[in-house]
Amino acid sequence: MRWPRIIFLLVVATLVGAFLSYTLPQRDVVYVTGTEVIRQDLSGLNQWFYARGDSGSAQANSRDIRFINTVRPDGTTVSVYRNEDTGFLWPPYFKFASQDLQAEASNLTSTGADPQWVVITHYGWRSNLFSIYPNAVAMRPVETPDVALFPWPILLSLLGIAILIFVLWRLWERFEDGVIEPLWDGLAVRWAKTRDWMAGRR
């Protein structure tokens, strides 16, 4: 019974890790080389990684999606970010101003000869195989690509998740003490009385 339990815990840990890796905010230092709007067909697996088709004026399986093209400080690594609203759905970034962010990215467009460095906050993964892109949430200009980025967003997010788990655990304990245990005890007493009655003991 040991190995099945270990395998189960590893699977759970992998799923939780993947969920946090996709959902938690990340930050990259880049310079913007351009913005564009591309008609994207969403089908199969990759549609899970885009905004819902009924958000705003988006169509179900084929719609225009905003993209922000960037280059990393090494000058050769490129990064592409999609720019979609998240609305009130998951993940809870409550992003509604994707058009404003697109205009801001266009205004910050520069070249390798004279780069304007920006910090892009985003979530999600990049996969060429499934045509999925991280979603840009915000951006701000910085003076140098060597800016120190302390992971405050991740730490605050993990703290919020820990507080939520603690609150839910305490609520469950109170529910268990106030409802489940008395109900269970009552059922046990009734079952004992029923067995005594069936055995002729009164």
JOGITA-V106927 format. One record per pair of residues at least 24 apart in sequence whose C-alpha atoms are under 7 Angstrom apart, sorted by the first residue. I is the first residue (numbers start at 1). GAP is how many residues later the second one is. D is the distance in whole Angstrom. If there is no record, write none. Layout:
BEGIN
i=<I & I>
gap=<GAP & GAP>
d=<D & D>
END
This chain:
BEGIN
i=<22 & 22 & 22 & 23 & 23 & 23 & 24 & 24 & 25 & 25 & 25 & 25 & 25 & 26 & 26 & 26 & 27 & 27 & 27 & 27 & 28 & 28 & 28 & 29 & 29 & 29 & 29 & 29 & 29 & 30 & 30 & 30 & 30 & 30 & 30 & 30 & 31 & 31 & 31 & 31 & 31 & 31 & 31 & 31 & 32 & 32 & 32 & 32 & 32 & 32 & 32 & 33 & 33 & 33 & 33 & 33 & 34 & 34 & 34 & 34 & 35 & 35 & 35 & 35 & 36 & 36 & 36 & 37 & 37 & 37 & 37 & 38 & 38 & 38 & 39 & 39 & 39 & 40 & 40 & 46 & 46 & 46 & 49 & 51 & 51 & 73 & 80 & 81 & 81 & 81 & 81 & 82 & 82 & 82 & 82 & 83 & 83 & 84 & 95 & 101 & 117 & 117 & 117 & 117 & 117 & 118>
gap=<101 & 102 & 103 & 68 & 100 & 101 & 99 & 130 & 96 & 97 & 98 & 128 & 129 & 95 & 96 & 97 & 92 & 93 & 94 & 95 & 91 & 92 & 93 & 43 & 88 & 89 & 90 & 91 & 116 & 40 & 41 & 42 & 43 & 87 & 88 & 89 & 39 & 40 & 41 & 79 & 84 & 85 & 86 & 87 & 37 & 38 & 39 & 73 & 76 & 77 & 78 & 36 & 37 & 76 & 77 & 78 & 34 & 35 & 72 & 75 & 32 & 33 & 34 & 71 & 30 & 31 & 32 & 27 & 28 & 29 & 30 & 26 & 27 & 28 & 24 & 25 & 26 & 24 & 25 & 84 & 85 & 86 & 83 & 33 & 35 & 72 & 53 & 52 & 53 & 54 & 55 & 51 & 52 & 53 & 54 & 52 & 53 & 51 & 42 & 37 & 24 & 25 & 26 & 27 & 28 & 24>
d=<6 & 4 & 6 & 6 & 6 & 6 & 6 & 6 & 6 & 6 & 5 & 6 & 6 & 6 & 5 & 6 & 6 & 5 & 4 & 6 & 6 & 5 & 7 & 7 & 7 & 6 & 5 & 7 & 6 & 6 & 5 & 5 & 6 & 6 & 6 & 6 & 5 & 6 & 7 & 7 & 6 & 6 & 5 & 6 & 6 & 4 & 7 & 7 & 6 & 5 & 6 & 6 & 5 & 5 & 6 & 6 & 6 & 5 & 6 & 6 & 6 & 5 & 6 & 6 & 6 & 5 & 7 & 6 & 5 & 4 & 6 & 5 & 5 & 7 & 5 & 4 & 6 & 6 & 7 & 6 & 7 & 6 & 7 & 7 & 6 & 6 & 7 & 6 & 5 & 6 & 6 & 6 & 6 & 5 & 6 & 6 & 5 & 7 & 7 & 7 & 6 & 5 & 6 & 6 & 6 & 5>
END
